[in-house]
Amino acid sequence: MKLTDGELAHFLAEETGKRLMAVRERLYNDGASTWYAKDVGDAAAQRFIDETLAEHRPNDAVLSEEAADDSDRLTADRVWIIDPLDGTQEYSEFDRADWAVHIALWERKDADGKPSDEGSITQAAVALPAYNMTLSTHQLPKTPERHEGKPRLVVSRNRATREAVIVAEALDCDVARLGSAGAKTMAVVLGEVDIRSRRWHVPMGLRSPNCSGRSSRTIHQPY
């Protein structure tokens, strides 16, 4: 099966998500502990992505949050950047849906296709498996309708930073809490919230401005 880069990114995210859902159901039925569920989910997702990339793009480098780093990526012209399971805590809590799979392709060229050592993300996909949804540069989601009413701010489920509290109070926001970085960012892309207050960390696999064209506000906070 010959896949374009965009098709492959979408396929990787979607199919990894399906496998994670099947593994999760088995873990739940077996009464697995949260720590075991995290480890098994991470390993299953990483294994499938490794095998698929080896089949379809054997000469590309890979940078994964769940695998040993390979210095070859530093000189490679193409690097797949992945987070096989973003939100392992939420994945291990079997009643939660706010976890994701991130896939991105970095190439050593700029947005115009000219050679550039800085490079650029050329394809990306984020799967929200518990919602049976994959958003990608291959299949662009519709731009959501403009929300009327108070701005909706999404923050971490575990903590709201001081800066996020300041933003919420200054803009009189309604506040939502979600787990994984991918779930929070895709909530903006889908129009479920309007603002994500985040630190400089960018979830791997995300290219959300190009995924939707939605005008949204992001408040950056350095670590």
C-alpha positions as CSV (number, residue, x, y, z in Angstrom):
1,M,0.0,0.0,0.0
2,K,1.6,3.3,-1.2
3,L,0.8,6.2,1.1
4,T,1.6,9.9,0.8
5,D,3.2,11.5,3.8
6,G,-0.1,13.1,4.7
7,E,-1.9,9.8,4.4
8,L,0.7,8.0,6.4
9,A,0.6,10.6,9.3
10,H,-3.2,10.3,9.4
11,F,-3.0,6.5,9.2
12,L,-0.4,6.2,12.0
13,A,-2.4,8.4,14.4
14,E,-5.7,6.7,13.7
15,E,-4.5,3.1,13.7
16,T,-2.4,3.6,16.8
17,G,-5.4,5.0,18.5
18,K,-7.5,2.0,17.5
19,R,-4.9,-0.4,18.9
20,L,-4.7,1.6,22.1
21,M,-8.5,1.4,22.6
22,A,-8.4,-2.4,22.1
23,V,-5.5,-2.7,24.6
24,R,-7.3,-0.4,27.1
25,E,-10.4,-2.6,27.0
26,R,-8.4,-5.7,27.7
27,L,-6.5,-4.0,30.5
28,Y,-9.8,-2.8,32.0
29,N,-11.3,-6.3,31.8
30,D,-8.2,-7.8,33.4
31,G,-8.4,-5.3,36.3
32,A,-5.0,-3.8,35.5
33,S,-3.4,-1.2,37.7
34,T,-2.9,2.3,36.4
35,W,0.9,2.0,36.3
36,Y,0.6,-1.3,34.3
37,A,-1.9,0.3,31.9
38,K,0.5,3.2,31.3
39,D,3.5,1.0,30.5
40,V,1.5,-1.5,28.3
41,G,-0.2,1.3,26.4
42,D,3.0,3.2,25.7
43,A,4.8,0.0,24.6
44,A,2.0,-1.1,22.3
45,A,1.7,2.2,20.6
46,Q,5.4,2.6,20.1
47,R,5.7,-0.9,18.7
48,F,3.0,-0.4,16.1
49,I,4.5,3.0,15.0
50,D,8.0,1.6,14.7
51,E,6.8,-1.4,12.6
52,T,4.7,0.8,10.3
53,L,7.4,3.4,9.7
54,A,10.0,0.6,9.1
55,E,7.7,-0.7,6.4
56,H,6.6,2.5,4.7
57,R,9.5,4.9,5.4
58,P,12.6,2.8,6.3
59,N,15.1,5.5,5.5
60,D,13.4,8.2,7.6
61,A,14.7,9.1,11.1
62,V,12.4,9.0,14.1
63,L,12.2,11.0,17.3
64,S,9.8,9.6,19.9
65,E,9.0,10.4,23.5
66,E,8.9,6.7,24.2
67,A,12.0,5.4,22.4
68,A,15.8,5.8,22.7
69,D,17.1,8.8,20.8
70,D,19.0,8.2,17.6
71,S,21.6,10.9,16.8
72,D,21.1,10.2,13.1
73,R,18.1,12.5,13.2
74,L,20.4,15.5,13.7
75,T,21.6,15.2,10.1
76,A,18.5,13.6,8.5
77,D,16.4,15.4,6.0
78,R,13.2,13.8,7.2
79,V,12.3,13.1,10.8
80,W,9.1,11.7,12.2
81,I,8.3,13.2,15.6
82,I,5.9,11.2,17.6
83,D,4.3,10.9,21.0
84,P,2.6,7.5,20.9
85,L,0.4,8.1,23.9
86,D,0.0,11.7,25.1
87,G,-1.8,11.6,28.4
88,T,-0.8,8.3,29.9
89,Q,-2.4,9.2,33.2
90,E,-5.8,9.8,31.5
91,Y,-5.4,6.6,29.4
92,S,-4.9,4.6,32.6
93,E,-8.1,6.0,34.1
94,F,-10.5,4.0,32.1
95,D,-13.4,6.4,32.4
96,R,-11.5,9.3,30.8
97,A,-11.3,10.3,27.2
98,D,-8.8,13.2,27.2
99,W,-5.7,11.5,25.8
100,A,-4.2,11.5,22.3
101,V,-1.7,10.2,19.7
102,H,0.6,12.8,18.1
103,I,2.4,12.3,14.7
104,A,4.4,14.9,12.8
105,L,6.8,14.9,9.9
106,W,9.7,17.4,9.9
107,E,11.6,18.0,6.7
108,R,14.7,20.0,6.1
109,K,13.0,22.7,4.0
110,D,11.0,25.8,4.6
111,A,7.4,26.5,4.0
112,D,8.1,27.3,0.4
113,G,9.9,24.0,-0.1
114,K,13.4,25.5,-0.3
115,P,16.3,23.8,1.6
116,S,16.5,25.1,5.2
117,D,18.4,23.7,8.1
118,E,15.7,25.1,10.4
119,G,13.2,23.0,8.5
120,S,9.5,22.8,9.0
121,I,6.7,20.5,10.0
122,T,5.1,19.4,6.7
123,Q,2.5,16.9,7.9
124,A,0.9,16.2,11.2
125,A,-2.0,14.3,12.8
126,V,-3.5,14.1,16.2
127,A,-5.9,11.2,17.1
128,L,-8.4,11.4,19.9
129,P,-9.2,7.7,20.0
130,A,-11.8,7.7,22.8
131,Y,-13.8,10.1,20.5
132,N,-13.1,8.1,17.4
133,M,-11.6,11.2,15.8
134,T,-8.4,12.0,14.0
135,L,-7.5,15.6,12.9
136,S,-4.7,16.0,10.4
137,T,-3.2,18.1,7.6
138,H,-4.4,15.3,5.3
139,Q,-8.1,15.7,6.2
140,L,-8.6,19.2,7.5
141,P,-11.4,19.7,10.0
142,K,-14.0,22.3,9.3
143,T,-13.5,25.7,10.9
144,P,-16.0,25.9,13.8
145,E,-18.5,28.7,14.0
146,R,-17.6,31.6,16.1
147,H,-18.5,31.3,19.8
148,E,-20.7,34.0,21.3
149,G,-20.5,34.6,25.0
150,K,-17.7,34.5,27.6
151,P,-14.3,33.3,26.3
152,R,-13.7,29.7,27.2
153,L,-10.3,28.9,28.6
154,V,-8.9,25.4,28.9
155,V,-6.3,24.5,31.5
156,S,-4.6,21.4,32.9
157,R,-6.9,19.1,34.9
158,N,-4.3,18.9,37.7
159,R,-3.3,22.5,38.1
160,A,-4.0,26.0,36.9
161,T,-0.9,28.2,36.7
162,R,-0.9,31.6,38.3
163,E,-0.8,33.1,34.8
164,A,-3.8,31.1,33.7
165,V,-5.8,32.4,36.7
166,I,-4.8,36.0,35.8
167,V,-5.9,35.5,32.2
168,A,-9.2,33.9,33.3
169,E,-10.0,36.7,35.7
170,A,-8.9,39.5,33.3
171,L,-11.0,38.2,30.5
172,D,-13.9,36.8,32.6
173,C,-13.5,33.3,31.2
174,D,-15.4,30.2,31.7
175,V,-12.8,27.6,32.5
176,A,-12.5,23.9,31.4
177,R,-10.0,21.3,32.6
178,L,-8.6,18.6,30.4
179,G,-5.7,16.2,30.7
180,S,-3.3,15.7,27.7
181,A,-1.8,18.5,25.8
182,G,-3.2,17.1,22.6
183,A,-6.8,17.0,24.0
184,K,-6.5,20.7,25.1
185,T,-5.1,21.9,21.8
186,M,-7.6,20.0,19.7
187,A,-10.4,21.5,21.9
188,V,-9.3,24.8,20.5
189,V,-9.2,23.5,16.9
190,L,-12.7,22.0,17.2
191,G,-14.1,25.2,18.7
192,E,-15.0,23.7,22.1
193,V,-12.8,26.3,23.8
194,D,-11.3,29.6,22.7
195,I,-8.1,30.0,24.6
196,R,-5.4,27.6,25.8
197,S,-3.0,29.0,28.3
198,R,0.2,26.9,28.0
199,R,3.9,27.0,28.6
200,W,6.5,26.9,25.8
201,H,6.2,23.2,25.4
202,V,4.4,22.4,22.1
203,P,2.8,19.0,21.9
204,M,4.6,16.7,19.4
205,G,2.6,16.2,16.3
206,L,0.6,19.4,16.5
207,R,0.3,21.8,13.7
208,S,-3.0,23.2,14.7
209,P,-3.0,26.6,12.9
210,N,-2.7,24.7,9.6
211,C,-5.2,22.0,10.7
212,S,-8.2,24.3,10.9
213,G,-7.5,27.9,10.0
214,R,-9.3,28.8,13.2
215,S,-8.4,32.1,14.8
216,S,-7.7,31.4,18.4
217,R,-5.7,32.9,21.3
218,T,-2.9,31.2,23.0
219,I,-1.1,32.6,26.0
220,H,2.5,31.6,26.2
221,Q,4.3,31.2,29.5
222,P,8.0,30.4,29.7
223,Y,9.2,27.7,32.1
